[in-house]
Amino acid sequence: MLKLFTTEQKRIRSEWRMKINPVKEMSEEEKEAEVKKLEQILAQAFG
């Protein structure tokens, strides 16, 4: 679907994604904690 987007549509989507990105507001400690949570989830799922 994205292959069919025009350059303008891709630009708008990119801007929108940057606005709703919660990671840019997280501190480094919060990011590391989230990564560790994800690692634990994946380890449980795929052991």
N, C-alpha and C positions, 0 to 999 in steps of 0.2 A: 504494500500500500504506500509506504513512504517513497518508493521509487517513482510514484506517480505525482508526488508533490512538486509544485513549482518552487523556484528559488525563494520567492516571497513567502510561500507557505512554510517552507523549511525554516526560514528566519523567524517567523512568528512562533512556530512550535519550539524552537530553540530558546527564544526569549521567555516563553511561558514556562518551560521546564526549569529554567534558571530561577524564576520567581518562586516556584513551589518546592524547590530543593531544600529539604530540612537540614541536610548535612552542612551547608555553608554556615549555619548558625550554631553548630555544635563546637564545643571546645575539643582540644586534642584528647583529653581524658575521656570525654563522652564518646568520641569516635572509637577509641581503643576499647572501651567497655562494650560498645555495640558489636565490634568485630569479635570480641571474645564470646559474647552471647551467640553470635551466628556460628562460630566455630563449634561451640558446644551442641547446638542444634544439629549441625551437619554430622558431628561425630556420633550423636545418638541415632540419627537417621541412617547413616551409612557405615557406622562402626568401623 
